[in-house]
Amino acid sequence: MDDQQFRQEVRAWLSAHFPSALAGVNPLIFQGDARAAAASTDFQTWRQAMADKGWGTPTWAKRYGGAELPEAQAQIIAQELAAIGAFNPIRSYGTMMLGPTLLEFGTEEQRLEHLPKISRHELRWCQGFSEPGAGSDLASLQMKCVDKGDHWLVSGQKIWTSGADQAGWCFALVRTDTSVKHNGISFLLIDMASPGVEARPIVLISGSTHFCEVFFNDVKVPKGNLVGQLNKGWTIAKRLLQFERASLSEVKTDVVPLAPIAHAMLGTDPEGRIADPLLRGRILHNAMRHAAYLQTVRRLSEEARHGGPNNGVSTLKNLWSGIVQRRAELMIEVQGFDGLGWSGEGYSKDGLEATRALLHSKAFSIYGGSYEIQNNITAKRSLGLPDR
């Protein structure tokens, strides 16, 4: 089947299976909250259909729950989803980060145990990397993992662990050698139901609680849960972070244009333009940056598929963070006094959401690797600049 025929097949299948009630819905509502996903019959139906088709992880082998499609056809699925305001209901930390990592570094036994469940979204994963004393300098992590002969014994703490309170498993970096820094780290898979694991949600300034601090108190982990070689986890972690940053830099389709909102909230001039000329210019500039970003993502994706350089992920991540943060600030301006509320009477639902979106957007230049870390990577790998 050629690509055009495949595109027609995708359109027909989506027309028959995608619930129209989910069109335009922000998928983060379901990706970040298992309770919201369980409460939505439409989402459950849609997730089951995509899982049965294997299109949630289209390029993965069928034995792992995928559809064994070439990358070009996987892109067609993504394009057709975007065209009708749909989304991939299987997308998760498992598909974005752990799955690709296991495909590259895991054993076949580990792949067969975990990838089919990830492809069907039967199990949620969380990422155990950052610690109270190991954020940007992740390699200074101290969570201990001791060889006890027939199992590993893990003790320590992780923080800023997204969705840990709703996750079934955690992929974590642990310290297996205290005498060295980078070469004393290993990559471990931990069952969150194990005795000694405790996840505590953290209430953020935006009012959300998707981050957690997680405590591991003498947690026993099977020997077979070690991914890759002992003390070689830093290499695996760097590769996983590439997958994470790539996922954060993918083309976004859930950004509602600001101009129509500004027209409705602020009125128009005699020529039908946003009445405030200064705000109009800033909104236009943000929209232009967004359009340029999308074109850059498409260009780099095409280059990567044809064997070109694939080192622009950090640059894209910083660009997108800036665009989203600036958009959140502009939305507050558009809302006016309504965008300054936090709770109580007198504020609209949109205004309250804008306030929380502004506060939440401040994290975009921190998570997935801070703004400064991404600039360092861009300087070294893309520009070839020296360390000093």
N, C-alpha and C positions, 0 to 999 in steps of 0.2 A: 504494500500500500504506500503510495507516495504521500508527501506531506499535505497536499491539498485535499486528497481524499480523507486523510486522517483528520484534518481540521473540520471537515463536514461531519465526520463521525462524532467528534467531540461536541460540536454544536448540538447535534441531535440528541446525544446522550444527556448533556447538561439541561436541555429543554425539558427532557422527560424526568429528570431526577432532582434538579436543584429546587428546593422550596422557595417560592417567590417571596415569602415573608422574610427571608434572610437577606434579600438583595440590599446591598448598601450597608449592612450591619457591620460594625467594627468587630473583627474576629477576636480581638484581644479580650472581649467580654467573656468568651468561652475558653480561650487558650490559658488565661491566667486564673480562672476560677472553676474548679471542678463542680462546684455547687450550681453555678449558672448553666454549665453544660448539661448537667443531669436534669435540670428543671425544664429544659427546652426540648420538646418532642421534635420540632423541626430540625434542630441541630443534631440530635441523636440519629434521626432518619438520614440526614445528609452525610454524617460521618460514617454510618454503616455502609451507605451506597459507595462512597469513595474508597472505603477499606476493601469492600468486596471487589471493586474494580482494580485495585492496586495503584490507583492514580494519586494517592497521597504521597507515595514515594515511587514515582513512576520509573526511575532509572534503576532501582534496586532489582536484584534477581527475584524471580517468583518464589523461590524457596525461602526468601526473607520477607515475603509479603508484598513485593513490588510488582511491576508490570514488565520489567526488562525492556523498556523503551529507550531509544536513542535520545540524546540530549535535545536534539532539534524538536522531537515530538513532545518532550517534557515541556519545552518552552511554549509550544502551541497550546498545551493544556493551560498553562499559566496565563497566556494571552486571552484565551477564550473565557476563563474564569473572570478575569478583570473586565472583559467587555460587557458582562452582564451583572457586574457588581457582586460576584460570588467570591468565595475564598476557599482555601484548602483547609478543611476541618481537621486534618491529621497533623498539621504543622505544630511543632512542639520542640522543647529542648532535646527530645529524643531524636527527632528527624533532622533538626538544624545542626546539632553538635555531636551528640554521642554516636548516632548511627553512622555518619561518615567516618568517625574516628575508629569505631569497631571494624568497619569495612577495611580500613587501612592497617590497623594494628592488632585487632582482636584475633582470637583463635576461631576456628570454624565452630567449635562447641559454643563459644560465647555468642557468636553471631546467630546461631540457630536458636539459642535460648532467648535472646533479647530482641533481635530485629523484627521477627514476626509480630511481637506484641507492640513494638513501637509503630510498625506499619499500620496496625489496626487501632492504635491509640487505646490500647487496653491497660496501659500502665503509664503513669506520669513519672518523669525524672526531674531531679534538681541537680544543680551544679555546686559542688562543695570545693570552692577554690579559695576565696578571700578569707582572711582571719583578722581578728582585732589588731594584730601587729603585722599583718602582711596584706596590704592592699595593692598599691601600685608596684611595690617591691614584693611581688608574689613569691619569689623564690626564697624569701626569708620565712616561709611558713613553718610551723612547729608542731602540727598535729602528728603525734607519734603513732607509728605502726610497727609493732614488734613481732618478730617471727617466733611463734610458740610451737613450732614443730608441725602440728596438724592443722593450724589455723593462724590467722593474723589477729593481734589484739590492738585495737585502735582507741586512742584517748586524745581528746583535745576539743577545739571549738572552731566552728566556721561561722561567718557572718555575711549579711547581705545575700542570703541564699533564697533566691526567688522561688516561691511556691513550695518550700520545704514542708510546710504543714499539711500539704495536700499530695505530696509525692510518695510514690511507693518505693522508689530506689534513688540513690544518689551516686553520681560519678565524682570522685574526690581525688585530690592530690594529698598525699600523706608523706611524712618524713620517715624514711626507712634507714637513713644513715645520718647521724648527727655530726659527723666529722667533716663533712663537705656541704656546700650549699646547693648548687644546681644539680649536682650528680648524686644527691642523697634523697631524691624525691621519686616516689612511685605513683602509679595511677591505679586506683582501686574502685571497684563497684561494691556499694554497700546497700543492703536491704534496710530500708527505713523502719521496718517492723522489728528489727533486731533489738533484743533487750539492751538497754543502755543508751538508746538514741532518743533525744528530746528536742523537738523543734518549737521555738517560741516566736510568734509573729511580732514584728516591729511596726508600730504605728508611725507613719511618715507624715511630713508636714502637709502633704496633699490630702491626708485623711485615709489613704489606702494602707493596706497591711500585707502586700504581696511579698515583702522581704521578711526573712526570719533570721534569728540566730539559732544555731544548732549545736547541741552538746553531745559528744560521744564519750560515754563513760565506760571504759573497758568493754568495748563492743567486739564480739567475736565475728570474724569474717572468714569464709572459706578460702583456702589457698587458691582455688581456681578462679577467684574473682580479681586476681591481679591481671591487668591488661599490659601486654608488652613485657619487657624485661625489667627485673628488679633494678631500682635506682635509675631507670631511664625514663621516668615519667615526665621530666621537664620537656623532653623532645616531643612527647605525645601532647602535652599541654599546649605547647606553642602551635602545633598543628590544629588542635581543637579550637584555639582562639582565632585562628584564621577562618575556620568554618563559621564561628560565631559572628565575627566581624563581617563576613560575607553576607550572612543572613540579615544583619542589621542594615546592610547597604543595598538590599534588593529593592527593586522598583516598588514604590509604595502606591497603592491605589485608593487608600482610605482617607485622603486629604480633601476635604470639602473646600472649594474655592472661596476665598474671602470676599471677593468683589460683590457677589450677589447679596451676601449678608450685610456688607457695608452700605449697599444701595438701600436696602430695606431699613436699616437702623438709622442712617445718617441723612438719607434723602439724596437727591441728585441736582446738578446745576442745569441750566437751560439746554445744554448739549447732551444731557442724559448721563453725565459722568458723576462719580462720587463727589458730593458737595465740597468736602474738605480737600483742597488741592495737595496739601503737604502729606496728609494721610494717604491720599490716592497714589501719590508717587511711591511711598514706602510699600504699599500693598502691591503695586505693579512690580517693583524691584524684587520683592519676595517671590512673586509668581514667576518672574523671569528666571530667577535662580533655581526654582523648583523645576521648571521646564528644562533648563540646561543640565541640571543634575540627572534627570531622567534620560536625556539623550546621552550623557556621558556613561551612565550605567549600561545602556544598550550597546554603546560602542565598545566598551571594555569587555562586555560579555561576548560580543562577536569576535573580538581579537583573541580572547582566551579560548574560544571554541576552535579557532583556526591556528592554535599553537603560538599565539602571540604572548606578550608579557602579561602576568597576572599578579601584579604587585600593587594595585591601586586600592585595595580594600580599606586600608587605614585612612587614606585620603577621602574616600567616599563616605566613610563613617563620620568623619569630622564635618564634612560638607553637609551631610543630612542633619546632624545634630544642630548645626547653626541655623539651617532653614526652619526646622521645626520649632526651635526656641524663639526665633524671631517671629514666626507666625503666631505663636502663643501670645507674645507681647502685643502684636497688632490686634489680635482678637480682643484683648482687654481694652485697647483703645477704642475699637469699634463698639464694644458694649457700653462704654462710658461708665457712669456710676453703677450701673447694673453689674459690671464686671469687677466690682470691688467688694462684693459680698462674700460671706462665708457660710452663713446659715440664718435662719429666721425669716420673718415675713418681709415682703417688699422687694425680693429679688427673684428673678425668673430662673427657671431650671437651666436655661442656656447660660445665663450669667454665672451661676454657681459652678457649672461645669467648666466654664472658661477660666475661672479663678484657680480651680484645682488642676486644670491642664497646664496652666502657666507654671505652677509650683512643681508639678511632676516633670515638666520638660527640662528643668534644671539638672535632672539626673542623666539626661541623654549624653552629655559630654563627659560623664564619669563611668557609667557601666559599660561593659564590653571592652574596657581599656580606656583610661582617661584621655582627654584631649591632648595633653602634653605627651603621653606615651605614643599616641597615634602620630603626632607630628614627628617624633623621633624616628619612628619606623619609616615614615614617608621620606624623611631626610636621608636616611641610610640606604633604604632599598630602592626607592624610586629616583632620588636625585643623586645618589652616590656620594653624599657628603661624608667627610671624616667624623669620627666620634668627637673630636675636639676642634 
